[in-house]
Amino acid sequence: MNILVFGKDGQLGKAFKAVFTANTLEAQHHIDYVGRAECDLASSQAVKTVLDQLKPDLIINAAAYTAVDKAETEVDLAFAINATAPEIMAQYAVANNATFLHYSTDYVFDGSKDGVYTEEDLRNPLGVYGKSKAAGEVAIEDMFANLPLDSKAQFAILRTSWVYGDGGNFIRTILRLAKEREQLSIISDQHGVPTSAEWLSSVSLNLVLNAEGQIKPFPSGIYHAVPSGETTWHGLATLAVQSAIEAGIVMRVKPESIKPILAVDYPLPAPRPMNSRMATDRLQSVLKRSGDELIQVQLAQLLEPWDKPVKTYVRHLVHSKLIT
Ligand SMILES: NC(=O)c1ccc[n+]([C@@H]2O[C@H](COP(=O)([O-])OP(=O)(O)OC[C@H]3O[C@@H](n4cnc5c(N)ncnc54)[C@H](OP(=O)(O)O)[C@@H]3O)[C@@H](O)[C@H]2O)c1
């Protein structure tokens, strides 16, 4: 089968490359990894051309316009990449009986819910980035509406949050600042779940591939995909700095001296949801339905708390000399 990964140079795209290389999938399938140089997602024609040339059976769209604050002034570009490009990918999938794996964000919600968001909760994005991602979700859903009964086309939109991996992210920024500065003030009233790109790529493949590495049927739709538990940006920063110190890094800022502040006291161009917590029951129930031993292992992985992988990630940054 042909697999096409968009976004090869992003955190999630690199995680897919790593997971495909680590098991037998790369030997088993023809996998194309595409970055900005090969296909500018702002160009509808470029997306169509790549799809027509590479003829994927499985499209993984790990690319996105992710500059949340810059999106406030680059509205058309954000919508072209986050809404129009996925719509074209969905159109290809529908026309060619392909499987489409796409990613979205907690930022499609306004964060005002008193509790955990489910997939049925209404989208109400606060900023342009969230609006463009929400428009992408709707475009994909619309494209897959009214499929012929014999169609094998299927899609999954995995909504995730606070992603970290091989690339720029909050954890790496905090570790750099904690080495440079005397004092750090971090928002403590926005709640969410840090998600490792490596974990996300692996969970995603559990949803769409069977034990033989072939595409399996699954119910098309939106799935929330985050580890269990929750924290705040302040909680994440504290754990990251603590983990770096335990791994032997000297920090000017100590974890206990990181000052909690309110989001209203740290205004940014794009508003962020105060509550980003998302329930993963739908993904759990689809994985449970398969019932075999492998799935049980995968389910356990889905239910892993968020903090252990953060510690492992920070240790990896230290051992790889990505922070010194
Ligand atoms: N990061 C988060 O905290 C977070 C949170 C919730 C959801 N998500 C979602 O998770 C998915 C993966 O995010 P990520 O963290 O892996 O993002 P990322 O590290 O920012 O990677 C995004 C990739 O998209 C590529 N891209 C952007 N504009 C492009 C264009 N015009 N043409 C071609 N490629 C383009 C970028 O290319 P360059 O490398 O050339 O810039 C980059 O490699 C996205 O759908 C994102 O919306 C992320």
The ligand as a MOL file (V3000), in Angstrom:
LIG
                    3D

  0  0  0     0  0            999 V3000
M  V30 BEGIN CTAB
M  V30 COUNTS 48 52 0 0 0
M  V30 BEGIN ATOM
M  V30 1 N 1.9010 21.8490 18.5490 0
M  V30 2 C 0.8390 21.8020 19.3620 0
M  V30 3 O 0.9250 22.1500 20.5390 0
M  V30 4 C -0.4900 21.2790 18.8650 0
M  V30 5 C -1.5900 21.2960 19.7320 0
M  V30 6 C -2.8220 20.8020 19.2760 0
M  V30 7 C -2.9230 20.3010 17.9870 0
M  V30 8 N -1.8400 20.3290 17.1580 0 CHG=1
M  V30 9 C -2.0080 19.8220 15.8030 0
M  V30 10 O -1.1700 18.6820 15.6630 0
M  V30 11 C -0.6710 18.6090 14.3190 0
M  V30 12 C 0.8460 18.4700 14.3300 0
M  V30 13 O 1.4020 19.6230 14.9520 0
M  V30 14 P 2.9800 19.7730 15.1560 0
M  V30 15 O 3.1870 20.1730 16.5770 0
M  V30 16 O 3.7090 18.5890 14.6240 0 CHG=-1
M  V30 17 O 3.2440 21.0440 14.2450 0
M  V30 18 P 4.6330 21.6560 13.7450 0
M  V30 19 O 5.7640 21.0420 14.4930 0
M  V30 20 O 4.4550 23.1280 13.7630 0
M  V30 21 O 4.7220 21.1420 12.2510 0
M  V30 22 C 3.8700 21.6250 11.2660 0
M  V30 23 C 4.4960 21.2990 9.9260 0
M  V30 24 O 3.6160 21.8270 8.9230 0
M  V30 25 C 4.4300 22.3620 7.9190 0
M  V30 26 N 3.8030 23.4170 7.1360 0
M  V30 27 C 3.3440 24.6190 7.5660 0
M  V30 28 N 2.9470 25.3530 6.5310 0
M  V30 29 C 3.1530 24.6060 5.4250 0
M  V30 30 C 2.9430 24.8140 4.0420 0
M  V30 31 N 2.4480 25.9740 3.5550 0
M  V30 32 N 3.2570 23.8260 3.1840 0
M  V30 33 C 3.7780 22.6750 3.6230 0
M  V30 34 N 4.0190 22.4050 4.9190 0
M  V30 35 C 3.7050 23.3670 5.8080 0
M  V30 36 C 5.6260 22.9600 8.6240 0
M  V30 37 O 6.6700 23.0710 7.6860 0
M  V30 38 P 8.0590 23.7790 8.0260 0
M  V30 39 O 8.7880 22.8010 8.9040 0
M  V30 40 O 8.6850 23.9480 6.6950 0
M  V30 41 O 7.7080 25.0630 8.7050 0
M  V30 42 C 5.8730 21.9470 9.7300 0
M  V30 43 O 6.8210 20.9840 9.3390 0
M  V30 44 C -1.2140 19.8490 13.6130 0
M  V30 45 O -2.3960 19.5210 12.9370 0
M  V30 46 C -1.5470 20.8020 14.7380 0
M  V30 47 O -2.5600 21.7150 14.3820 0
M  V30 48 C -0.6310 20.7840 17.5770 0
M  V30 END ATOM
M  V30 BEGIN BOND
M  V30 1 1 1 2
M  V30 2 2 2 3
M  V30 3 1 2 4
M  V30 4 1 4 5
M  V30 5 2 4 48
M  V30 6 2 5 6
M  V30 7 1 6 7
M  V30 8 2 7 8
M  V30 9 1 8 9
M  V30 10 1 8 48
M  V30 11 1 9 10
M  V30 12 1 9 46
M  V30 13 1 10 11
M  V30 14 1 11 12
M  V30 15 1 11 44
M  V30 16 1 12 13
M  V30 17 1 13 14
M  V30 18 2 14 15
M  V30 19 1 14 16
M  V30 20 1 14 17
M  V30 21 1 17 18
M  V30 22 2 18 19
M  V30 23 1 18 20
M  V30 24 1 18 21
M  V30 25 1 21 22
M  V30 26 1 22 23
M  V30 27 1 23 24
M  V30 28 1 23 42
M  V30 29 1 24 25
M  V30 30 1 25 26
M  V30 31 1 25 36
M  V30 32 1 26 27
M  V30 33 1 26 35
M  V30 34 2 27 28
M  V30 35 1 28 29
M  V30 36 1 29 30
M  V30 37 2 29 35
M  V30 38 1 30 31
M  V30 39 2 30 32
M  V30 40 1 32 33
M  V30 41 2 33 34
M  V30 42 1 34 35
M  V30 43 1 36 37
M  V30 44 1 36 42
M  V30 45 1 37 38
M  V30 46 2 38 39
M  V30 47 1 38 40
M  V30 48 1 38 41
M  V30 49 1 42 43
M  V30 50 1 44 45
M  V30 51 1 44 46
M  V30 52 1 46 47
M  V30 END BOND
M  V30 END CTAB
M  END
